[in-house]
Amino acid sequence: MLSRIAESLFWIGRYVERADDTARILDAHLQLLLEDPWVEEDLACRSLLAVMGAPAPPDGDEVGRQHVLTELAFNRASPGAIAGALTAARENARRAREVLSSELWEALNTTWNALPGRIATSTPPDFFAWVRARAALVGGLVDATTPRDSTHQFIVLGRSIERADMTARLLATRALAGGAAPGWTTLLRSCGAHEAYLRTYRGREADRLAAEFLLLDPSFPRSVLYSLVRAEGCLGELEPGVRRKDDDDPRTVIGRIRSALEYRPMLKLLGNLPQEMEDVQRACSEASDAIKLRYFPSGVSDDWIGDPW
């Protein structure tokens, strides 16, 4: 496979997942602002913008939900926003059109075409629900119409790294905002994890158990651990039988942070959750850089790809 095609596939996976997870995080955030009149909106919005890597507003400005929506939902020029991520995913799909199924291309192109109308006419909750539905459609088509070769592995690799990063951001948002953050039940629902969590822990509800589930559950697809294991598996399938080479090898980078999470005592993880989640985000960024060096051409600057964080 040409490296430019592989790179586009990798970023399709990342951008679609980024749009999906950002919609989930914003939905939970706005639910909190609507349901709890005692929440300090400026603090909650600033914490969210900081965790999501958006530019920090000036100290004297009052930051509210409309600013958050503009920066993280509707900005088509920023790949860190929902609209920008969907636009970038479609552009990457156009460049990798030769290896994508017609159904997958049509789903991404239709989403891009419908985006301006949805922004103009939908309420934020309806817009977020639409984004989640389109991302689920794309994910289903990836799994249903893509051969289990390098095409599939690069898409799922990008998706898995992005999912680990975004779940870590979701947990960091909860830890940093304190009382101005959504409750664990809201966060579980935003990840589609509430029912799975209740089945796993037989109806018991506790902050520690919810955090443990989103961090370390080995079978839930949106947990940080599951996503990191899946990314390791994709890298192993791309080069079967090849041993890890050095500290800059992407499998080594991912394996190091995965082991640190998997074997560290849970109380230590929860006691320093913002820093632990920052370490996860940093490892995902390092792994992405290592993947670029290993599989994609160096010294080539493309304006349709890249991690804004």
C-alpha positions, 0 to 999 in steps of 0.5 A, spaced: 500 500 500 502 507 498 504 510 504 499 516 502 493 512 502 495 508 509 496 515 512 489 517 509 486 511 512 489 512 519 486 519 519 479 517 517 479 513 523 482 518 527 477 524 525 471 520 525 472 518 532 474 525 534 467 527 531 463 522 535 467 523 542 467 530 541 459 530 540 459 525 546 463 530 551 459 536 549 453 533 550 454 531 557 457 538 558 451 541 556 446 537 559 450 539 566 449 546 564 442 545 563 440 541 569 444 544 574 443 551 576 448 552 581 454 550 576 459 556 575 458 556 567 465 560 566 469 555 570 466 549 567 467 551 560 474 553 561 476 547 564 472 543 558 476 548 553 483 546 556 482 539 556 480 539 549 486 543 547 482 549 544 485 556 545 484 559 551 479 565 552 482 571 555 482 572 562 477 577 562 472 574 558 465 571 560 466 564 557 459 560 556 456 554 552 455 558 545 463 559 545 464 552 547 459 550 541 463 555 536 470 552 538 468 545 539 462 543 534 461 548 529 468 550 527 469 547 520 476 550 519 479 546 526 480 539 525 479 539 533 472 541 532 466 536 530 465 540 523 472 540 522 473 533 523 468 531 519 470 535 513 477 532 514 475 525 514 471 526 507 477 529 504 482 523 506 477 519 504 477 522 497 484 521 497 484 514 499 478 513 494 481 507 490 481 502 497 474 504 500 468 501 498 462 505 495 458 505 501 463 507 506 465 513 501 458 515 500 457 515 507 462 520 509 461 524 503 453 524 504 455 526 512 460 532 509 454 534 504 449 535 510 453 538 515 452 545 513 444 544 513 445 540 520 449 546 523 444 551 521 437 548 523 439 543 528 439 544 536 445 542 539 442 535 542 440 533 535 446 535 532 450 531 537 445 525 536 446 526 528 454 526 529 453 519 533 449 516 528 453 518 522 459 515 526 456 509 528 454 508 520 461 509 518 464 504 523 459 499 521 461 500 514 468 499 515 467 493 519 462 490 514 465 492 507 473 492 508 477 486 507 481 485 513 488 487 510 492 493 511 486 498 509 482 495 515 488 495 520 490 502 519 483 505 519 482 501 526 489 503 528 487 511 528 480 509 531 483 506 537 488 511 538 483 517 538 478 513 542 484 512 548 485 519 547 478 522 547 476 517 553 482 520 557 480 527 556 473 525 558 475 523 564 480 528 565 474 533 564 471 530 570 477 530 575 479 537 573 472 541 573 470 537 580 463 540 582 462 543 576 463 537 572 458 531 569 456 526 574 459 519 573 452 516 570 452 522 565 459 520 563 457 513 562 451 514 558 455 519 554 460 513 552 454 508 551 457 505 557 451 505 562 448 499 561 454 495 560 457 498 567 451 496 570 451 489 568 458 488 569 458 491 577 450 488 578 447 495 579 452 498 584 454 505 582 460 508 585 465 513 582 471 509 583 467 503 579 465 508 574 472 510 573 475 503 573 470 501 568 472 507 563 479 506 564 480 498 565 475 494 563 478 489 558 471 488 554 468 494 553 470 497 546 470 505 549 475 503 555 482 506 555 485 499 556 481 496 550 483 501 545 490 501 547 490 493 546 486 494 540 491 499 537 497 494 539 493 488 535 493 492 529 500 494 529 502 487 530 497 485 524 501 490 520 507 487 521 506 480 523 512 476 527 516 483 527 519 484 534 519 491 537 525 495 535 527 500 540 523 506 545 521 509 539 517 503 536 509 505 536 508 498 539 513 500 545 510 507 546 503 504 546 505 498 550 508 502 555 502 506 557 498 500 557 502 496 562 502 502 566 495 503 567 493 495 567 498 494 573 498 500 577 493 500 583 487 503 582 487 508 588 493 511 585 490 512 578 484 515 581 488 519 586 492 523 581 487 522 575 488 528 571 496 527 571 495 520 569 490 522 563 495 527 561 500 521 560 495 517 556 494 523 551 501 524 551 503 517 549 497 517 544 501 523 541 507 520 541 505 513 538 501 517 532 508 521 531 512 514 531 506 511 526 508 517 522 515 516 522 514 508 521 509 508 515 508 514 512 513 519 508 517 524 512 518 531 510 512 531 506 507 537 509 499 535 507 494 540 510 489 535 510 492 531 516 495 532 523 493 532 530 491 539 532 493 538 540 
